[in-house]
Amino acid sequence: MHPNEFRAEAHRLVDWMADYLGSVGSYPVVPSMLPGAVRNALPASAPNAAEPMAAITRDFEQIILPGMTHWGHPGFFAYFPTGSTPVSLLAEMLTTTLGAQCMSWQTSPAATELEQVMMEWLRQMVGLPDSFTGVIQDTASTATLVALITARDRLTTPVAQATVYASAEAHSSVLKGARLAGFSEAQVRLVPVDDAYALRPALLAELLAADVAAGLTPAAIVATVGTTASTGLDPLHPIADLAEEYGTWLHVDAAYAGSAAILPELRPILAGVERADSFLMNPHKWLAVHFDCTAYFVRDVAALHRSFSATPEYLRTTHDPEVVNYRDWGIQLGRRFRALKLWFAIRHHGVEGLQAMLRGHIAMAGAFAKRLSETAGWELMAPVPLGLVCFRHRPDGMADGAALDDHNRALLARVNASGRVFLTHASLSGRFAIRLALGHVATTQAAVDEAWTLLQGAVRSAP
């Protein structure tokens, strides 16, 4: 494609993008199609001859777009959000245009040095001590795996005799990461939680003591600040006490909730994080940055390098002794220029703008929770410390059990079938709970109000 042809096609696509960003709320949040619909609409083999851009973009609009879930829709309240914003999108366009492979300082000096500065900005924004050094990983799953591999490599005993500990509410990536790091399922201890769905340190202490008495070596503890199901907040200080007592690596997963620490009034959710060995947060969840961008901070950089440094002769450069080569800071050799979108987003919004956005989401969640608690038939299922509300509807006379779970499962299905909002569910203490997660820049009070109206309407239309 000639640069002039590219310019014309790019202008057309940017116009489409701008229109999409302005009208995404008019689409159904989740497509109503059966599995295989898109696959069956596509040719079974690749074309032999080149095809015009007009045909490709037409098929994108007619085949692909109708099969997409719109994560930037104002009514998207599912899972946790992704921080897609126009300014971050512009940075992604530049990143893709540059096409840089940022594995080392030599391959793109500006990318490496901007990443160093961005990690320092983030460290200061969330109040981490200067004993932490940061690096951008792709996702929290990868960052947790990096932490577990580093913890494994510190062991002085065989991996088969080591153990890993996490809350029973920890993200599934902890179990997967432990397995990938060489710990079998039998070596992972899931610690029961309290009524707020936070890890119970006394029970963690019992498990640690029992394992050591049995001749096992505790390798890592993963604490969660903001669990996926309910944003439960594990207490870091007592967990850190145990990690220090047993010489165990302490990793803190704050993928969603970590961003809230840019608010001075919420910084206490990370109290004790300064005693952790590693910490992660996802700017792509709540800081207006496109997926993927996970900030991973570690205290012992040398330990990280011992696990991940690999420098064959063809990668050696003159400046290696005086620069950072991020290929040695994680699993990937090849790395995207993720720091650019973080730089754009923080500068465009400013720390105060990001703080205002988070305060708005948290206020909307609190108001929604208050509305639920004040309306007959509705009940909260967990505390609401941040932007996630877990709840259910209980008809008069219906006790806990399968019938109540089925009632709420059907209620959720009716709400999502509207196409106007998308909520998901969780299991809390074995009970079905509906989740409403806030955190996207497109979230509005009107969209939250519409979700409430649809929920009430679904109750009235229940059989």
WOCORGI-V615279 format. One record per pair of residues at least 24 apart in sequence whose C-alpha atoms are under 10 Angstrom apart, sorted by the first residue. I is the first residue (numbers start at 1). J is the second residue. D is the distance in Angstrom with one decimal. If there is no record, write none. Layout:
BEGIN
i->{I:I}
j->{J:J}
d->{D:D}
END
This chain:
BEGIN
i->{9:9:9:13:14:17:17:18:20:21:21:21:21:21:23:24:24:24:24:24:24:24:25:25:25:25:25:25:25:25:25:25:26:26:26:26:27:27:27:27:27:27:27:27:28:28:28:28:28:28:28:28:28:28:28:28:28:29:29:29:29:29:29:29:29:29:29:29:29:29:29:29:29:29:30:30:30:30:30:30:30:30:30:30:30:30:30:30:30:31:31:31:31:31:31:31:31:32:32:32:32:32:32:33:33:34:35:37:37:38:38:38:38:38:39:39:69:70:71:71:71:72:72:72:72:73:73:73:73:73:73:73:73:74:74:74:74:74:74:74:74:74:74:74:74:74:75:75:75:75:75:75:75:75:75:75:75:75:75:75:75:75:75:75:76:76:76:76:76:76:76:76:76:76:76:76:76:76:76:76:77:77:77:77:77:77:77:77:77:77:77:77:77:77:77:77:78:78:78:78:78:78:78:78:78:78:78:79:79:79:79:79:79:79:79:79:79:79:79:80:80:80:80:80:80:80:80:80:80:80:80:80:80:80:81:81:81:81:81:81:81:81:81:81:81:81:82:82:82:82:82:82:82:82:82:82:82:82:82:82:82:83:83:83:83:83:83:83:83:83:83:83:83:83:83:83:83:83:84:84:84:84:84:84:84:84:84:84:84:85:85:85:85:85:85:85:85:85:86:86:86:86:87:87:87:87:87:87:87:87:87:87:87:87:88:88:88:88:88:88:88:88:88:88:88:88:88:89:89:89:89:89:90:90:90:90:91:91:91:91:91:91:91:91:91:91:91:92:92:92:92:92:92:92:92:92:93:94:94:94:95:95:95:95:95:95:96:96:98:99:99:100:100:100:100:101:101:101:101:101:102:102:102:102:102:102:102:102:102:103:103:103:103:103:103:103:103:103:103:103:103:103:104:104:104:104:104:104:104:104:104:104:104:104:104:105:105:105:105:105:105:105:105:105:106:106:106:106:106:106:106:106:106:107:107:107:108:109:109:109:110:110:110:111:111:111:111:111:112:112:112:112:112:112:113:113:113:114:114:114:114:114:114:115:115:115:115:115:115:115:116:116:116:117:117:118:118:118:118:118:118:119:119:119:119:119:121:121:121:122:122:122:122:122:122:122:122:123:123:123:124:125:125:125:125:125:125:125:125:126:126:126:126:126:126:126:126:126:126:126:127:127:127:127:127:127:127:127:127:127:128:128:128:128:128:128:128:128:129:129:129:129:130:130:131:131:131:131:131:131:131:132:132:132:132:132:132:132:132:132:132:132:133:133:133:133:133:133:133:134:134:134:134:134:134:134:134:134:134:135:135:135:135:135:135:135:135:135:135:136:136:136:136:136:136:136:136:136:136:136:136:136:136:136:136:136:137:137:137:137:137:137:137:137:137:137:137:137:137:137:137:137:138:138:138:138:138:138:138:138:138:138:138:138:138:139:139:139:139:139:139:139:139:139:139:139:140:140:140:140:140:140:140:140:140:140:140:140:140:140:140:140:141:141:141:141:141:141:141:141:141:141:142:142:142:142:142:142:142:142:143:143:143:143:143:143:143:143:143:143:143:143:143:143:143:144:144:144:144:144:144:144:144:144:144:144:144:144:144:145:145:145:145:145:145:145:145:145:145:145:146:146:146:146:146:146:146:146:146:146:147:147:147:147:147:147:147:147:147:147:147:147:147:147:147:147:147:147:147:148:148:148:148:148:148:148:148:148:148:148:148:148:148:148:148:149:149:149:149:149:149:149:149:149:149:149:149:149:150:150:150:150:150:150:150:150:150:150:150:150:150:151:151:151:151:151:151:151:151:151:151:151:151:151:151:152:152:152:152:152:152:152:152:152:153:153:153:153:153:153:154:154:154:154:154:154:154:155:155:155:155:155:155:156:156:157:157:157:158:158:159:159:159:159:159:159:160:160:160:160:160:161:161:161:161:161:161:161:161:162:162:162:162:162:162:162:162:162:162:163:163:163:163:163:163:163:163:163:163:163:163:163:164:164:164:164:164:164:164:164:164:164:164:164:165:165:165:165:165:165:165:165:165:165:165:165:165:165:166:166:166:166:166:166:166:166:166:166:166:166:167:167:167:167:167:167:167:167:167:167:167:167:167:167:167:167:168:168:168:168:168:168:168:169:169:169:169:169:169:169:169:169:169:169:169:169:169:169:169:169:170:170:170:170:170:170:170:170:170:170:170:170:170:170:171:171:171:171:171:171:171:171:172:174:174:178:183:187:187:187:187:188:188:188:189:193:193:193:194:194:194:195:195:195:195:195:195:196:196:196:196:196:196:196:196:196:197:197:197:197:197:197:197:197:197:197:197:197:198:198:198:198:198:198:198:198:198:198:198:199:199:199:199:199:199:199:199:200:200:200:200:201:201:201:201:201:201:201:201:201:202:202:202:204:204:204:205:205:205:205:205:205:205:208:208:208:209:212:217:217:217:218:218:218:218:218:219:219:219:219:219:219:220:220:220:220:220:220:220:221:221:221:221:221:221:222:222:222:222:222:222:222:222:223:223:223:223:223:223:223:223:224:224:224:224:224:224:224:224:224:225:225:225:225:225:225:225:225:225:225:225:225:226:226:226:226:226:226:226:226:226:226:226:227:227:227:227:227:228:228:228:228:228:228:229:229:229:229:229:229:229:229:229:229:229:229:230:230:230:230:230:230:230:230:230:230:230:230:230:230:230:230:230:231:231:231:231:231:231:231:231:231:231:231:232:232:232:232:232:232:233:233:233:233:234:234:235:235:235:235:235:236:236:236:236:236:236:236:236:237:237:237:237:237:237:237:238:239:239:239:240:240:240:240:240:240:241:241:243:243:243:244:244:248:248:249:249:249:250:250:250:250:250:251:251:251:251:251:251:251:251:252:252:252:252:252:252:252:252:253:253:253:253:253:253:254:254:254:254:255:255:255:255:255:255:255:255:255:255:255:256:256:256:256:256:256:256:256:256:256:256:257:257:257:257:257:257:257:258:258:258:258:258:259:259:259:259:259:259:259:259:260:260:260:260:260:260:260:260:260:261:261:262:262:262:262:262:262:263:263:263:263:263:263:263:264:266:266:269:274:275:277:283:283:284:284:284:285:285:286:286:286:286:286:286:286:286:287:287:287:287:287:287:287:287:287:287:287:287:288:288:288:288:288:288:288:288:288:288:288:288:289:289:289:289:289:289:289:289:289:290:290:290:290:291:291:292:292:293:293:293:293:293:294:295:296:296:301:302:303:304:304:304:305:305:307:308:308:309:354:357:357:357:357:358:358:358:358:358:358:359:359:360:360:360:360:360:360:360:361:361:361:361:361:361:361:361:361:361:361:362:362:362:362:362:363:363:364:364:364:364:364:364:364:365:365:365:365:365:365:365:367:367:368:368:368:368:368:368:369:371:372:377:378:379:380:380:381:381:381:381:381:381:381:381:382:382:386:386:386:387:387:387:387:388:388:388:388:388:389:389:389:389:389:389:390:390:390:390:390:390:390:390:390:390:390:391:391:391:391:391:391:391:392:392:392:392:392:392:393:393:393:393:393:394:395:400:400:401:401:401:402:402:404:404:405:405:405:405:406:407:407:407:407:408:408:408:408:408:409:409:410:410:410:410:411:411:411:411:411:411:411:411:411:412:412:412:412:413:414:414:414:414:414:414:414:415:415:415:415:415:415:415:415:415:416:416:416:416:418:418:420:420:420:420:421:421:421:421:421:422:423}
j->{53:54:57:57:90:86:89:86:72:72:73:85:86:442:73:70:71:72:73:74:75:442:70:72:73:74:75:76:420:421:442:447:73:74:419:420:65:66:68:69:70:73:419:420:66:68:69:70:73:75:416:417:418:419:420:421:422:68:69:70:71:72:73:74:75:76:77:416:417:418:419:420:421:422:66:67:68:69:70:71:73:76:416:417:418:419:420:421:422:65:66:67:68:69:70:417:419:66:67:68:69:417:419:66:67:67:67:63:67:63:64:65:66:67:63:64:422:422:422:440:442:440:441:442:443:420:421:422:440:441:442:443:447:420:421:422:438:440:441:442:443:444:445:446:447:448:416:419:420:421:422:423:436:438:440:442:443:444:446:447:448:449:450:451:419:420:421:422:423:424:436:437:438:439:440:442:443:447:448:451:388:389:421:422:423:424:435:436:437:438:439:440:443:447:448:451:388:421:422:423:424:425:434:435:436:437:438:228:229:388:422:423:424:425:426:435:436:437:438:228:229:255:256:285:286:387:388:424:435:436:437:438:439:440:256:284:285:286:288:291:437:438:439:440:441:443:256:282:283:284:285:286:287:288:289:290:291:292:439:440:441:282:283:284:285:286:287:288:289:290:291:292:293:345:439:440:441:442:284:285:286:287:288:289:290:291:440:441:442:287:288:289:290:341:345:440:441:442:288:289:290:345:288:289:290:341:342:343:344:345:346:347:348:349:284:288:289:290:291:340:341:342:343:344:345:346:348:289:290:341:344:345:340:341:344:345:289:290:337:338:339:340:341:342:343:344:345:289:290:291:337:338:340:341:342:344:341:337:340:341:336:337:338:339:340:341:336:337:337:336:337:334:335:336:337:333:334:335:336:337:325:326:327:333:334:335:336:337:338:315:324:325:326:327:328:329:332:333:334:335:336:337:315:316:317:320:323:324:325:326:327:328:333:334:335:317:319:320:322:323:324:325:326:327:315:316:317:318:319:320:323:324:325:315:317:325:337:323:324:325:337:339:340:336:337:338:339:340:323:324:325:326:337:339:323:324:339:337:338:339:340:342:343:326:337:338:339:340:342:343:324:326:339:339:343:295:339:340:342:343:346:295:296:297:339:342:343:346:351:259:262:281:283:295:297:342:346:262:295:297:262:259:260:261:262:263:264:267:351:258:259:260:261:262:263:264:266:267:270:281:261:262:263:264:267:268:270:271:273:274:261:267:270:271:273:274:279:297:273:274:275:299:274:299:274:275:277:297:298:299:300:274:276:277:278:279:296:297:298:299:300:301:278:296:297:298:299:300:301:278:279:280:295:296:297:298:299:301:329:280:294:295:296:297:298:326:329:330:339:280:281:282:292:293:294:295:296:297:326:329:330:335:336:337:338:339:280:282:292:293:294:295:296:297:326:329:330:331:332:335:336:338:282:284:291:292:293:294:295:296:330:332:335:336:338:255:280:281:282:284:291:292:293:294:295:296:171:173:174:253:254:255:256:279:280:281:282:292:293:294:295:296:171:172:173:174:176:177:253:255:280:294:173:174:177:294:296:330:331:332:173:177:251:253:255:278:279:280:281:294:295:296:297:330:331:173:174:175:176:177:178:222:251:252:253:278:279:280:296:173:174:175:176:177:178:179:180:181:330:331:177:181:278:296:304:307:308:329:330:331:177:178:181:220:222:249:250:251:252:277:278:279:280:296:297:298:304:307:330:174:177:178:179:180:181:182:183:219:220:221:222:249:250:251:278:177:178:180:181:182:183:219:220:304:307:308:330:331:181:219:220:249:278:300:303:304:305:306:307:308:330:181:218:219:220:221:248:249:250:251:277:278:303:304:307:178:181:182:183:218:219:220:249:307:181:219:303:304:306:307:219:248:249:303:304:306:307:217:218:219:220:248:249:217:219:216:217:219:216:217:183:184:187:216:217:219:184:186:187:216:217:187:211:214:215:216:217:218:219:187:188:211:212:215:216:217:218:219:220:187:188:189:208:211:212:216:217:218:219:220:221:248:188:189:190:208:217:218:219:220:221:222:248:249:189:190:191:204:207:208:218:219:220:221:222:223:248:250:190:191:192:199:204:220:221:222:223:224:234:251:191:192:193:197:198:199:200:201:204:221:222:223:224:227:232:234:192:193:197:198:199:200:227:193:197:198:199:223:224:226:227:228:229:230:231:232:234:427:428:429:197:198:199:222:223:224:225:226:227:228:229:232:234:253:222:224:226:227:228:229:253:255:228:222:253:220:219:211:216:218:219:218:220:221:221:232:234:429:232:234:429:232:381:382:383:428:429:230:231:232:233:234:381:382:383:384:226:227:229:230:231:232:233:234:382:383:428:429:223:224:225:226:227:230:231:232:233:234:235:223:224:232:233:234:235:236:239:234:235:238:239:234:235:236:237:238:239:240:241:242:238:239:242:238:239:242:238:239:241:242:243:245:246:242:243:246:246:246:246:247:248:243:246:247:248:249:243:246:247:248:249:250:246:247:248:249:250:251:277:248:249:250:251:252:276:249:250:251:252:253:276:278:279:250:251:252:253:254:273:276:279:251:252:253:254:255:257:258:279:280:252:253:254:255:256:257:258:269:270:273:280:281:253:254:255:256:257:258:260:269:385:386:388:253:254:255:256:257:254:255:256:257:388:426:382:388:389:390:424:425:426:427:428:433:434:435:381:382:383:384:385:386:387:388:389:390:391:426:427:428:433:435:437:256:257:382:383:384:385:386:387:388:389:390:257:382:383:384:385:386:257:269:270:385:269:270:269:270:271:272:273:269:270:271:272:273:274:275:276:270:271:272:273:274:275:276:272:272:275:276:272:273:274:275:276:277:272:275:275:276:277:275:276:276:277:276:277:278:275:276:277:278:279:275:276:277:278:279:280:297:298:276:277:278:279:280:281:296:297:278:279:280:281:282:296:279:280:281:282:279:280:281:282:283:284:285:286:294:295:296:280:281:282:283:284:285:286:287:386:387:439:281:282:285:286:385:386:387:282:283:285:286:295:283:284:285:286:287:354:355:358:286:287:354:355:358:359:362:386:387:355:358:287:351:352:354:355:358:351:352:354:355:356:358:359:355:385:386:385:299:299:301:342:345:341:342:440:439:440:354:357:358:361:438:439:440:441:342:345:346:349:351:354:355:357:358:439:440:441:341:342:344:345:346:348:349:354:357:439:440:441:338:339:340:341:342:343:344:345:346:338:341:342:345:338:341:336:338:336:338:339:341:342:338:339:329:330:329:329:329:328:329:330:329:330:331:332:333:333:441:439:440:441:443:386:387:438:439:440:441:386:387:387:438:439:441:443:444:445:386:387:388:437:438:439:440:441:443:444:445:386:387:388:438:439:387:445:388:438:443:444:445:448:449:389:436:437:438:439:445:448:445:448:436:445:448:449:451:452:436:452:452:459:456:433:433:434:427:428:429:431:432:433:434:435:428:433:437:438:439:436:437:438:439:435:436:437:438:439:433:434:435:436:437:438:424:425:426:427:428:432:433:434:435:436:437:425:426:432:433:434:435:436:425:431:432:433:434:435:433:434:455:456:459:459:459:431:432:430:431:432:431:432:431:432:430:431:432:433:432:432:459:462:463:432:433:434:458:459:433:434:458:459:462:463:454:455:456:457:458:459:460:461:462:454:455:458:459:458:454:455:457:458:459:461:462:451:452:453:454:455:456:457:458:459:451:454:455:458:454:458:447:450:451:454:447:448:450:451:454:451:451}
d->{7.8:9.0:9.9:8.7:9.9:9.4:9.7:8.5:10.0:8.1:8.9:9.0:8.0:9.5:8.9:7.3:9.3:7.1:5.6:8.0:9.9:9.7:8.7:8.3:5.2:6.0:7.4:9.5:8.1:9.6:9.1:9.5:8.4:9.6:9.6:8.4:9.9:8.9:9.8:9.3:7.8:7.9:7.8:8.0:9.0:9.4:8.1:7.8:8.6:9.3:9.5:9.2:8.0:4.3:5.9:8.0:9.2:8.4:5.7:5.2:7.5:8.8:6.3:8.7:6.9:6.6:9.8:8.5:9.6:9.0:5.4:6.1:6.1:6.3:9.1:8.1:7.0:4.6:6.7:9.0:9.7:8.9:8.0:8.6:9.5:6.3:8.6:8.3:7.1:9.1:6.4:5.5:6.2:6.1:8.7:9.6:7.9:8.6:8.0:9.7:9.7:8.3:8.4:8.7:7.2:9.7:9.9:8.9:8.3:6.3:6.9:9.9:8.9:6.9:9.3:9.7:9.5:9.6:9.5:8.6:9.8:7.1:8.2:6.6:8.6:8.9:8.3:9.2:8.6:9.7:6.8:7.9:9.5:8.8:7.9:9.7:9.7:7.7:8.4:5.1:4.8:6.6:9.4:8.9:6.0:8.6:10.0:8.8:6.0:4.2:6.3:8.6:10.0:9.5:9.7:8.6:7.1:8.5:9.3:5.6:7.4:10.0:8.2:7.5:10.0:8.4:5.7:5.1:7.0:9.8:8.8:8.2:8.3:9.6:8.2:9.1:8.0:8.9:9.8:9.8:9.0:10.0:7.0:5.6:5.1:7.6:7.8:5.1:4.7:5.9:8.4:8.6:8.6:9.5:8.8:9.0:9.8:8.8:5.7:4.5:5.0:8.3:9.7:7.1:6.4:5.9:8.4:7.8:8.7:9.5:9.4:7.7:6.4:8.4:9.6:7.9:8.3:6.6:9.4:7.9:9.9:9.7:7.3:6.7:8.7:9.5:8.6:9.8:9.8:9.1:6.0:7.4:7.3:8.8:8.9:8.2:5.5:7.2:10.0:9.8:7.4:7.1:5.8:5.6:9.2:9.9:10.0:9.3:8.8:5.5:4.6:7.0:8.9:7.9:7.6:6.6:6.3:8.8:8.0:6.6:9.2:9.6:7.5:5.0:5.2:5.8:6.2:4.2:4.8:5.2:7.0:9.5:10.0:9.9:7.8:5.8:6.9:9.3:7.6:8.8:9.5:9.2:5.9:5.7:4.5:7.3:7.7:7.7:9.1:9.6:5.8:6.6:6.9:9.9:8.1:8.9:7.1:8.6:9.1:9.4:9.3:9.1:8.6:8.5:9.4:7.8:9.7:10.0:6.5:6.1:9.7:9.7:7.2:9.1:9.9:7.2:5.6:5.9:9.6:8.5:5.0:7.3:8.9:6.4:5.8:9.5:9.2:8.4:6.9:7.6:9.5:9.5:9.9:8.0:8.5:9.8:9.6:9.3:9.7:9.1:9.4:6.2:4.8:8.5:8.7:6.5:8.6:9.7:8.0:9.9:8.8:8.2:7.7:6.2:9.9:9.7:9.5:9.6:8.5:9.1:7.9:6.2:7.8:9.5:7.2:8.2:8.8:8.7:9.1:8.3:8.6:9.6:8.5:7.0:6.9:9.2:6.0:5.7:5.9:7.3:8.9:7.9:8.2:8.8:6.6:5.0:5.9:6.1:9.2:9.6:9.9:6.6:5.8:4.8:8.5:9.8:8.3:5.8:5.2:5.3:8.1:9.3:8.5:9.6:9.3:8.8:8.7:7.1:4.2:5.7:6.1:8.6:8.8:8.9:8.8:9.1:8.2:8.0:9.9:6.6:6.3:5.5:7.8:9.4:9.3:9.3:7.1:8.9:7.7:8.5:9.0:9.6:8.3:9.7:9.9:9.4:8.9:9.2:9.5:9.7:9.5:9.9:9.7:9.0:6.0:8.3:7.0:7.6:8.9:7.2:7.5:7.3:8.4:8.4:9.0:8.3:9.3:9.4:9.7:6.4:7.4:9.6:8.0:9.4:8.4:7.9:5.0:7.9:8.9:8.7:8.7:9.8:8.7:9.0:9.1:9.5:6.6:8.9:7.1:6.6:9.1:7.2:8.6:8.3:8.7:9.6:9.4:9.1:10.0:9.2:8.6:9.8:9.2:8.2:9.9:9.6:9.4:9.6:9.3:8.3:8.7:8.9:9.9:7.6:5.2:8.5:9.3:10.0:7.8:7.5:7.1:7.8:4.8:4.6:7.7:8.4:9.6:7.1:8.8:9.9:7.2:7.5:9.6:8.7:7.3:9.9:8.8:9.9:9.7:9.3:9.5:9.7:8.8:9.9:7.6:6.5:9.5:9.1:9.0:6.3:9.7:9.6:9.3:9.0:8.1:9.8:9.9:9.5:8.3:5.7:8.6:8.3:9.5:8.5:8.0:8.8:9.4:5.7:5.3:4.6:8.0:8.7:9.4:8.3:5.3:5.5:6.3:8.4:7.3:9.5:9.1:9.2:6.6:5.5:4.2:6.4:8.9:9.2:9.5:9.8:8.4:6.0:5.4:6.4:8.5:7.5:7.2:8.7:9.6:9.6:10.0:9.6:9.5:6.4:5.5:4.8:6.0:8.7:8.8:9.0:9.1:9.4:9.7:9.5:7.3:7.5:9.3:9.5:8.3:6.4:5.0:6.2:6.5:10.0:9.8:8.8:7.3:8.8:8.8:8.8:9.7:8.8:9.3:9.9:8.3:5.4:5.3:5.6:8.5:9.6:9.8:9.2:8.7:8.8:8.4:8.9:9.4:9.2:7.5:9.0:8.4:6.2:6.3:5.1:8.5:9.4:9.9:8.1:9.7:7.7:8.8:6.3:9.6:10.0:6.8:7.2:6.9:9.4:8.6:5.9:8.2:8.2:8.9:8.8:5.3:7.4:8.5:7.1:9.5:9.4:9.9:9.2:8.4:9.9:7.8:8.8:9.6:8.4:7.9:9.6:9.8:9.2:9.8:9.0:9.9:9.3:8.7:6.9:9.3:7.5:8.2:6.2:9.2:8.0:9.1:7.4:6.7:9.9:9.5:6.5:8.8:8.6:7.7:8.7:7.4:9.0:8.8:7.9:8.8:8.0:7.6:9.6:8.2:4.6:7.0:9.2:7.4:6.8:9.3:8.9:8.3:8.5:9.7:9.3:8.1:8.6:8.7:8.7:6.3:7.1:9.0:9.7:9.4:8.7:9.2:8.4:8.8:6.7:9.5:8.6:6.8:8.7:9.6:9.1:9.8:8.6:8.2:9.8:9.4:8.7:7.0:6.5:9.6:9.0:6.3:9.2:9.3:8.3:6.9:9.1:8.9:8.4:9.5:8.2:9.9:8.5:8.2:8.5:5.3:8.3:9.8:10.0:9.7:8.8:7.1:9.1:9.9:9.9:9.0:9.7:9.5:8.6:9.9:9.7:6.5:5.9:8.8:8.0:5.8:8.5:9.9:9.3:9.8:6.0:6.1:9.4:8.0:5.7:8.6:9.1:9.3:10.0:8.6:9.1:9.2:9.5:7.3:8.2:8.8:9.8:6.3:7.9:9.0:9.1:9.6:9.3:8.2:9.3:8.1:6.6:8.2:9.5:8.8:7.6:9.9:9.3:9.0:8.2:9.1:6.9:10.0:9.5:10.0:9.1:9.9:8.9:7.3:9.7:9.6:8.9:7.0:9.5:9.5:9.7:8.7:8.6:8.0:9.9:7.9:8.8:9.4:8.1:9.7:9.8:7.6:5.1:6.2:8.7:9.4:6.7:9.0:9.0:9.6:9.1:5.5:4.5:5.5:5.7:8.8:4.8:5.8:7.3:8.9:7.9:9.6:6.9:6.1:4.7:5.5:7.1:8.9:9.8:4.7:6.1:8.6:9.6:9.0:6.2:5.7:4.9:5.9:7.8:9.2:9.5:4.8:6.0:7.0:7.8:8.7:8.5:8.0:8.4:6.3:4.7:6.2:8.5:9.9:9.6:5.2:6.0:9.1:7.9:8.6:8.7:5.9:4.9:6.2:8.0:9.9:9.7:4.7:6.4:6.7:8.8:7.3:5.2:8.2:9.8:8.9:9.1:7.6:6.9:7.3:9.1:9.9:8.0:5.5:6.6:8.7:8.8:7.5:9.9:9.9:7.4:7.0:7.7:8.0:10.0:8.3:9.7:6.3:7.6:7.2:8.6:9.4:8.0:9.8:9.9:9.0:10.0:9.9:9.5:9.1:8.1:7.8:6.3:9.4:9.2:6.2:7.5:8.8:9.4:9.8:8.7:10.0:8.3:9.9:6.9:6.3:8.6:8.7:9.8:9.3:7.7:9.2:9.5:9.8:9.9:9.4:9.5:10.0:9.9:9.6:9.8:9.4:9.1:8.8:9.4:9.4:9.7:9.9:9.5:9.8:8.0:9.1:9.8:8.9:8.6:9.0:6.1:7.9:9.3:9.3:6.3:6.4:9.6:9.7:8.2:9.0:7.3:8.1:5.0:7.5:8.1:7.7:8.9:8.2:8.7:9.3:8.2:8.7:9.0:8.3:9.6:8.8:5.1:5.3:4.6:7.2:7.9:8.3:8.4:7.9:5.2:7.2:9.6:8.9:7.9:8.2:9.4:8.9:8.8:7.8:9.2:9.6:6.3:6.0:9.7:9.5:8.3:8.8:9.3:9.7:9.9:8.1:8.3:9.6:8.7:9.8:6.8:9.6:10.0:9.9:8.4:9.5:8.0:9.0:8.9:8.6:9.4:8.7:8.9:7.1:7.9:6.0:8.5:9.4:9.0:8.1:5.4:6.3:9.0:9.8:9.0:5.3:4.6:5.9:7.3:9.8:6.8:6.2:4.9:6.2:8.5:9.7:8.4:6.0:4.8:5.8:7.0:9.7:9.5:9.7:7.3:6.2:4.8:6.2:8.5:9.7:9.3:9.5:8.5:5.7:4.8:6.0:8.6:9.3:10.0:9.8:10.0:7.0:6.1:4.8:7.9:8.3:6.3:7.2:7.2:7.4:9.8:9.9:9.7:8.0:6.0:7.6:6.5:5.1:7.9:10.0:9.0:8.9:8.5:9.6:8.6:8.1:8.8:8.3:8.4:9.9:9.0:8.2:9.6:9.4:8.7:9.5:9.0:9.8:8.2:9.9:8.0:5.5:7.3:7.5:9.0:9.7:7.9:8.5:6.4:7.8:8.0:9.4:9.7:9.9:6.9:7.4:6.5:10.0:8.0:9.3:8.0:9.4:8.0:9.6:8.4:7.4:8.6:8.2:7.7:7.4:7.4:8.6:6.9:8.9:9.4:9.6:8.3:7.9:8.9:8.3:9.8:8.9:7.2:9.0:8.7:8.8:9.4:8.4:8.6:8.1:8.1:9.7:8.7:7.3:6.5:5.0:6.4:9.4:8.4:8.4:9.3:6.9:4.7:7.8:9.4:7.9:9.4:8.4:8.7:9.6:9.4:7.1:8.3:9.4:6.2:6.8:9.6:9.5:8.8:9.2:8.6:9.7:8.7:9.4:9.9:9.2:7.6:6.0:8.1:8.1:5.0:5.2:6.6:8.6:9.8:6.1:5.9:4.7:5.7:8.2:9.7:9.0:6.8:8.2:6.2:4.6:6.5:9.0:9.9:9.7:8.7:6.1:5.4:6.9:9.6:9.5:7.2:5.7:5.0:7.7:9.1:6.1:4.0:4.8:8.2:9.2:7.6:9.2:7.8:8.8:9.8:9.4:6.5:6.1:8.2:8.9:6.0:6.7:9.7:9.7:9.6:9.2:7.4:8.6:9.0:8.3:9.5:7.5:8.9:7.4:8.7:9.8:8.9:9.9:6.8:9.7:8.3:6.2:6.7:9.5:9.4:8.5:8.1:9.2:9.8:8.2:6.9:8.7:9.3:7.7:9.4:9.5:10.0:9.7:7.9:9.3:8.3:6.7:8.9:9.4:9.3:9.2:6.0:9.0:8.1:8.0:9.3:9.2:9.0:9.3:9.2:9.3:9.9:7.8:9.9:9.9:8.9:10.0:7.3:7.9:8.8:9.1:7.7:9.9:9.1:5.6:6.9:8.4:8.6:7.8:8.1:9.5:9.7:6.6:9.2:8.8:8.4:8.7:8.9:8.9:9.3:8.4:9.8:6.3:8.2:9.9:8.5:7.9:9.4:9.1:7.7:6.8:9.6:10.0:10.0:6.4:6.1:9.4:8.8:6.3:8.8:9.3:7.4:8.6:9.3:9.4:9.9:9.8:7.7:9.9:6.4:8.2:8.9:8.1:9.3:10.0:9.8:9.8:8.3:9.7:9.9:8.0:6.3:7.8:6.1:8.3:9.3:9.1:9.7:9.8:9.6:8.3:9.0:7.3:9.7:8.9:8.3:9.3:7.2:9.4:9.2:9.1:9.2:9.3:9.6:9.1:10.0:9.4:9.1:9.2:8.1:5.9:9.2:9.3:5.9:6.0:8.3:9.0:7.8:8.6:9.0:5.3:4.7:8.2:7.8:8.4:7.9:9.9:9.8:8.1:9.5:8.6:6.8:7.7:9.7:6.4:8.3:8.1:7.0:9.7:9.8:8.7:9.9:9.8:9.3:9.7:7.7:8.4:9.9:8.1:9.9:9.0:8.9:9.7:9.9:9.9:8.9:9.6:9.9:7.5:9.4:8.9:9.2:6.8:8.7:9.5:8.3:9.3:9.4:8.9:9.6:8.3:6.0:5.1:6.7:6.9:5.8:4.4:6.1:8.7:9.6:8.1:5.8:5.2:6.5:8.6:9.8:8.2:8.2:9.9:9.1:9.7:6.0:5.5:4.6:6.5:8.6:9.3:9.8:8.9:5.5:5.3:6.7:8.4:9.8:9.5:7.7:5.5:5.9:8.9:9.0:9.0:9.2:9.6:8.1:9.9:9.0:7.9:9.8:9.2:7.7:9.3:8.7:9.0:8.7:8.1:9.6:6.7:5.1:8.0:8.2:9.5:9.3:8.4:9.6:7.1:7.5:7.5:10.0:9.2:8.5:8.1:8.9:9.7:8.3:10.0:9.7:7.4:9.5:9.5:5.9:6.7:10.0:9.1:7.4:9.8:7.9:8.2:9.8:9.1:8.6:8.5:9.2:6.1:9.1:8.9:8.9:7.9:9.6:9.5:5.9:6.1:9.3:8.4:6.3:9.5:9.5:9.0:9.6:9.9:8.1:9.9:8.7:8.2:8.1:8.8:8.0:9.0:8.1:6.4:8.6:8.7:8.9}
END
